[in-house]
Amino acid sequence: MAGETTPPLAYLDASREAHFAITLFENQANLGELIEQFGPRQVTGHELDRYRHVCRKNYDSLRIREIEAPTSSELGSEEDESEEVVPYFEVSCDGISYDSTSMGFGELCACYVIWWVYRFTSSTILVLDEPDSHLSPSSRNELLDIIALAASDKKHAVILSTHSAELLDRLVESEILVVLPDRLARSRSNVSRATSKRHALRGLGLSRPARILVVVEDVDAKEAARQILNLWGDGLARYFDIQIVEGGATELARFVRQFPKSSGSFRAYGLLDGDKRTEFKTAEDLIFLPEDNDPIAAARAKIQRDVGAFSQAIGVEEKQVVAALDRVSHLDHHDFINGLIDALGMHASAATVRTAVIAAWLNDDAVRRATREAAETLLGHLAAMPLN
């Protein structure tokens, strides 16, 4: 239409630009003098959190100097001054300070992408060439979140290429185009809209990633398993399905024992309460929660030792929680949650209170260490399974 303007277009190949930045800084005879010409900008608050989440590092501080220097071609348009700017990152993490010249290549690429996607004025078309290269699966997920937030905040349109199954798993089919080599294309065009996630994965030479079924005894153990995998799962919790097997520990063990082992893409493992450890210690494919009782009983003991923290978590005065715990002391773990809600006079769901109770249990350092062992066992099983 008349009067409409074409949105500005910006292109980034983070791997290439990171290589260029490394070469640029390494070839500077007087690098210190160069960077001192450009004052640093201290990154704080939510912006700093972006870098922490994607790089999986708890940065104490991060500063960025935007160095004006000739860059490789194709970084932005000729009118876009970003083609004359190279970021120089200075970070401190766990008391150790380093910069762009010594940070890992994947870390440098991730920092480059985060810096880049927020540089442009609103309504820019951002084209990113495999921005997730050199990153771990969990960092890829975090990076996609950051790119999506930047697009939402600044009304950007985003086009990105990837060979990552993790990124494809986060998109809907209508957002995915499959690009095949000319020799493999079945029509005149080698670009087609994905008809399904499986179609898109086949374009990468993959199929649906393996999954693991974790079976538990009851809803309390299911909540414990969910929190443990989210705590220690390193972004892979979505590959685990958690389901309850009715009939107690014996039926659960039987279910796992009879689950077909022939499937290369789906396996079942049982997660039992700690008090079942002695009875089933020789059973195959069974993992145990820490301590020697069920998670609710263990959590109740933890809450009674530190009522203040639990009171703060659920937003109820400490003396009220103490009185409520006394009134439900006769209830076992099956009735404890509902009894506690009634004793507190709360208008809350059992699921909400159960989440807070299990979280209080997992806040204990010894319990956290033990649950990490259980999670790493499940993650090890997942890692050993081939893509089908």
SULDA-V895685 format. One record per residue. N is the residue number from 1. RES is the residue in one letter. OMEGA is omega in whole degrees, 0 to 359 (* if undefined). Layout:
n->N res->RES omega->OMEGA
n->N res->RES omega->OMEGA
//
This chain:
n->1 res->M omega->180
n->2 res->A omega->178
n->3 res->G omega->179
n->4 res->E omega->178
n->5 res->T omega->178
n->6 res->T omega->179
n->7 res->P omega->177
n->8 res->P omega->183
n->9 res->L omega->178
n->10 res->A omega->185
n->11 res->Y omega->178
n->12 res->L omega->164
n->13 res->D omega->189
n->14 res->A omega->180
n->15 res->S omega->180
n->16 res->R omega->182
n->17 res->E omega->177
n->18 res->A omega->175
n->19 res->H omega->180
n->20 res->F omega->180
n->21 res->A omega->180
n->22 res->I omega->180
n->23 res->T omega->180
n->24 res->L omega->184
n->25 res->F omega->180
n->26 res->E omega->183
n->27 res->N omega->178
n->28 res->Q omega->179
n->29 res->A omega->181
n->30 res->N omega->184
n->31 res->L omega->180
n->32 res->G omega->180
n->33 res->E omega->180
n->34 res->L omega->186
n->35 res->I omega->180
n->36 res->E omega->178
n->37 res->Q omega->185
n->38 res->F omega->183
n->39 res->G omega->181
n->40 res->P omega->172
n->41 res->R omega->180
n->42 res->Q omega->179
n->43 res->V omega->183
n->44 res->T omega->170
n->45 res->G omega->184
n->46 res->H omega->179
n->47 res->E omega->178
n->48 res->L omega->179
n->49 res->D omega->178
n->50 res->R omega->182
n->51 res->Y omega->179
n->52 res->R omega->184
n->53 res->H omega->185
n->54 res->V omega->183
n->55 res->C omega->180
n->56 res->R omega->178
n->57 res->K omega->181
n->58 res->N omega->182
n->59 res->Y omega->171
n->60 res->D omega->179
n->61 res->S omega->177
n->62 res->L omega->177
n->63 res->R omega->179
n->64 res->I omega->170
n->65 res->R omega->180
n->66 res->E omega->187
n->67 res->I omega->176
n->68 res->E omega->183
n->69 res->A omega->175
n->70 res->P omega->179
n->71 res->T omega->177
n->72 res->S omega->182
n->73 res->S omega->175
n->74 res->E omega->176
n->75 res->L omega->184
n->76 res->G omega->179
n->77 res->S omega->181
n->78 res->E omega->181
n->79 res->E omega->186
n->80 res->D omega->185
n->81 res->E omega->178
n->82 res->S omega->178
n->83 res->E omega->181
n->84 res->E omega->185
n->85 res->V omega->175
n->86 res->V omega->180
n->87 res->P omega->175
n->88 res->Y omega->187
n->89 res->F omega->175
n->90 res->E omega->186
n->91 res->V omega->171
n->92 res->S omega->182
n->93 res->C omega->181
n->94 res->D omega->176
n->95 res->G omega->180
n->96 res->I omega->181
n->97 res->S omega->176
n->98 res->Y omega->185
n->99 res->D omega->185
n->100 res->S omega->183
n->101 res->T omega->184
n->102 res->S omega->179
n->103 res->M omega->179
n->104 res->G omega->185
n->105 res->F omega->178
n->106 res->G omega->178
n->107 res->E omega->180
n->108 res->L omega->178
n->109 res->C omega->180
n->110 res->A omega->178
n->111 res->C omega->181
n->112 res->Y omega->182
n->113 res->V omega->181
n->114 res->I omega->178
n->115 res->W omega->188
n->116 res->W omega->187
n->117 res->V omega->179
n->118 res->Y omega->185
n->119 res->R omega->194
n->120 res->F omega->175
n->121 res->T omega->185
n->122 res->S omega->175
n->123 res->S omega->174
n->124 res->T omega->173
n->125 res->I omega->181
n->126 res->L omega->178
n->127 res->V omega->183
n->128 res->L omega->181
n->129 res->D omega->180
n->130 res->E omega->182
n->131 res->P omega->183
n->132 res->D omega->179
n->133 res->S omega->175
n->134 res->H omega->181
n->135 res->L omega->175
n->136 res->S omega->178
n->137 res->P omega->181
n->138 res->S omega->179
n->139 res->S omega->177
n->140 res->R omega->178
n->141 res->N omega->180
n->142 res->E omega->181
n->143 res->L omega->179
n->144 res->L omega->176
n->145 res->D omega->181
n->146 res->I omega->178
n->147 res->I omega->179
n->148 res->A omega->178
n->149 res->L omega->179
n->150 res->A omega->179
n->151 res->A omega->179
n->152 res->S omega->182
n->153 res->D omega->188
n->154 res->K omega->176
n->155 res->K omega->176
n->156 res->H omega->164
n->157 res->A omega->185
n->158 res->V omega->171
n->159 res->I omega->178
n->160 res->L omega->174
n->161 res->S omega->181
n->162 res->T omega->168
n->163 res->H omega->189
n->164 res->S omega->174
n->165 res->A omega->181
n->166 res->E omega->180
n->167 res->L omega->178
n->168 res->L omega->182
n->169 res->D omega->182
n->170 res->R omega->184
n->171 res->L omega->173
n->172 res->V omega->187
n->173 res->E omega->183
n->174 res->S omega->180
n->175 res->E omega->188
n->176 res->I omega->170
n->177 res->L omega->179
n->178 res->V omega->180
n->179 res->V omega->181
n->180 res->L omega->172
n->181 res->P omega->182
n->182 res->D omega->185
n->183 res->R omega->181
n->184 res->L omega->183
n->185 res->A omega->181
n->186 res->R omega->179
n->187 res->S omega->180
n->188 res->R omega->180
n->189 res->S omega->176
n->190 res->N omega->178
n->191 res->V omega->179
n->192 res->S omega->177
n->193 res->R omega->180
n->194 res->A omega->177
n->195 res->T omega->179
n->196 res->S omega->175
n->197 res->K omega->180
n->198 res->R omega->177
n->199 res->H omega->180
n->200 res->A omega->179
n->201 res->L omega->177
n->202 res->R omega->176
n->203 res->G omega->177
n->204 res->L omega->184
n->205 res->G omega->182
n->206 res->L omega->167
n->207 res->S omega->185
n->208 res->R omega->180
n->209 res->P omega->179
n->210 res->A omega->178
n->211 res->R omega->178
n->212 res->I omega->175
n->213 res->L omega->176
n->214 res->V omega->180
n->215 res->V omega->184
n->216 res->V omega->186
n->217 res->E omega->187
n->218 res->D omega->185
n->219 res->V omega->178
n->220 res->D omega->178
n->221 res->A omega->178
n->222 res->K omega->178
n->223 res->E omega->178
n->224 res->A omega->180
n->225 res->A omega->180
n->226 res->R omega->182
n->227 res->Q omega->180
n->228 res->I omega->181
n->229 res->L omega->176
n->230 res->N omega->181
n->231 res->L omega->188
n->232 res->W omega->188
n->233 res->G omega->175
n->234 res->D omega->176
n->235 res->G omega->184
n->236 res->L omega->184
n->237 res->A omega->183
n->238 res->R omega->178
n->239 res->Y omega->179
n->240 res->F omega->173
n->241 res->D omega->182
n->242 res->I omega->182
n->243 res->Q omega->179
n->244 res->I omega->172
n->245 res->V omega->180
n->246 res->E omega->174
n->247 res->G omega->175
n->248 res->G omega->186
n->249 res->A omega->181
n->250 res->T omega->179
n->251 res->E omega->178
n->252 res->L omega->180
n->253 res->A omega->179
n->254 res->R omega->180
n->255 res->F omega->181
n->256 res->V omega->182
n->257 res->R omega->184
n->258 res->Q omega->180
n->259 res->F omega->184
n->260 res->P omega->178
n->261 res->K omega->185
n->262 res->S omega->181
n->263 res->S omega->179
n->264 res->G omega->187
n->265 res->S omega->182
n->266 res->F omega->179
n->267 res->R omega->180
n->268 res->A omega->175
n->269 res->Y omega->180
n->270 res->G omega->175
n->271 res->L omega->185
n->272 res->L omega->174
n->273 res->D omega->183
n->274 res->G omega->182
n->275 res->D omega->178
n->276 res->K omega->187
n->277 res->R omega->182
n->278 res->T omega->184
n->279 res->E omega->187
n->280 res->F omega->188
n->281 res->K omega->181
n->282 res->T omega->183
n->283 res->A omega->180
n->284 res->E omega->174
n->285 res->D omega->175
n->286 res->L omega->179
n->287 res->I omega->186
n->288 res->F omega->172
n->289 res->L omega->181
n->290 res->P omega->180
n->291 res->E omega->190
n->292 res->D omega->176
n->293 res->N omega->181
n->294 res->D omega->186
n->295 res->P omega->180
n->296 res->I omega->177
n->297 res->A omega->178
n->298 res->A omega->180
n->299 res->A omega->180
n->300 res->R omega->178
n->301 res->A omega->178
n->302 res->K omega->181
n->303 res->I omega->180
n->304 res->Q omega->177
n->305 res->R omega->182
n->306 res->D omega->184
n->307 res->V omega->184
n->308 res->G omega->182
n->309 res->A omega->180
n->310 res->F omega->179
n->311 res->S omega->179
n->312 res->Q omega->182
n->313 res->A omega->182
n->314 res->I omega->177
n->315 res->G omega->179
n->316 res->V omega->181
n->317 res->E omega->186
n->318 res->E omega->182
n->319 res->K omega->178
n->320 res->Q omega->179
n->321 res->V omega->179
n->322 res->V omega->180
n->323 res->A omega->181
n->324 res->A omega->179
n->325 res->L omega->178
n->326 res->D omega->182
n->327 res->R omega->182
n->328 res->V omega->183
n->329 res->S omega->182
n->330 res->H omega->185
n->331 res->L omega->176
n->332 res->D omega->190
n->333 res->H omega->180
n->334 res->H omega->183
n->335 res->D omega->188
n->336 res->F omega->185
n->337 res->I omega->180
n->338 res->N omega->178
n->339 res->G omega->179
n->340 res->L omega->178
n->341 res->I omega->180
n->342 res->D omega->181
n->343 res->A omega->179
n->344 res->L omega->183
n->345 res->G omega->184
n->346 res->M omega->171
n->347 res->H omega->183
n->348 res->A omega->178
n->349 res->S omega->176
n->350 res->A omega->180
n->351 res->A omega->181
n->352 res->T omega->181
n->353 res->V omega->178
n->354 res->R omega->178
n->355 res->T omega->180
n->356 res->A omega->180
n->357 res->V omega->180
n->358 res->I omega->179
n->359 res->A omega->178
n->360 res->A omega->178
n->361 res->W omega->183
n->362 res->L omega->177
n->363 res->N omega->177
n->364 res->D omega->186
n->365 res->D omega->181
n->366 res->A omega->179
n->367 res->V omega->179
n->368 res->R omega->179
n->369 res->R omega->180
n->370 res->A omega->179
n->371 res->T omega->177
n->372 res->R omega->178
n->373 res->E omega->179
n->374 res->A omega->180
n->375 res->A omega->181
n->376 res->E omega->175
n->377 res->T omega->179
n->378 res->L omega->179
n->379 res->L omega->177
n->380 res->G omega->177
n->381 res->H omega->179
n->382 res->L omega->181
n->383 res->A omega->182
n->384 res->A omega->183
n->385 res->M omega->181
n->386 res->P omega->169
n->387 res->L omega->184
n->388 res->N omega->*
//
